[in-house]
Amino acid sequence: MLFAAGFSAGLVDSIAGGGGIISVPVLLNFGLPPQLALGTNKFQSSFGSVAASWRYARRGLVELRACRLGILLTLTGALLGAWVVQHIESQVLEKAIPVLLTVLVVYLVFQPQIGLEDRPARLGPGVFYTVFGLGLGFYDGFFGPGTGSFWAIAFVLLCGHNLARATAHTKVMNATSNLASLALFATAGLVHLGAGLAMAAGQVAGAHLGAGLVVRKGARFVRPAFLVMAGLTILRLLWINLARPS
């Protein structure tokens, strides 16, 4: 069951993000305490994001050398966010993020041509990665849900990427922040290796398949999957907010 959950999460995450919607509830349902479930999730998802990034790079959708600044700044932001979250409550973000994600999804729905083709970039890589590498890296380390959606939209709107290229670049940044957060969870002993390795094997297989589908089918395949997963992330966050006792 853990392998199947990892496969499903890796497949979905490599195409449109949001694999945590599948993997985190599965780990919690297996009886892992929340902190251990989150650390184990970072462990298994790191395998999938690295596998997807590697396949995208081999197929030419992303050039890893050109992402070095983004990787460095995302790593810095993620480590800072993971440290800060240990000292500050994240409940404010749980209420604000569904609203922001909803705005982005509605915008894409009413702009059907956005993300289907490459467009001229609005920001240079230095400014883009300084703002979003540090900002979204921090957000992923601090809170996390919807990070892939925000990265993909940023690459589309500000770097001019189509959604297939945006997905590939998003996976590289996700892999960076996943590994940074994993390092802190692992040093605190918050990774269940048995569950994590079972899901990681599924993650690699699912990510390999999902990245292959994106490479073959392109942006028109990614767009509906992206909208569905962003919508499910919104619903999950709203459910968490409504279910929490006041």
Secondary structure, 3 states (H helix, E strand, C coil): CHHHHHHHHHHHHHHHCCCHHHHHHHHHHCCCCHHHHHHHHHHHHHHHHHHHHHHHHHCCCCCHHHHHHHHHHHHHHHHHHHHHCCCCCCHHHHHHHHHHHHHHHHHHHCCCCCCCCCCCCCCCHHHHHHHHHHHHHHHHHHCCCCHHHHHHHHHHHHHCCCHHHHHHHHHHHHHHHHHHHHHHHHHCCCCCHHHHHHHHHHHHHHHHHHHHHHHHHCHHHHHHHHHHHHHHHHHHHHHHHHHCCC
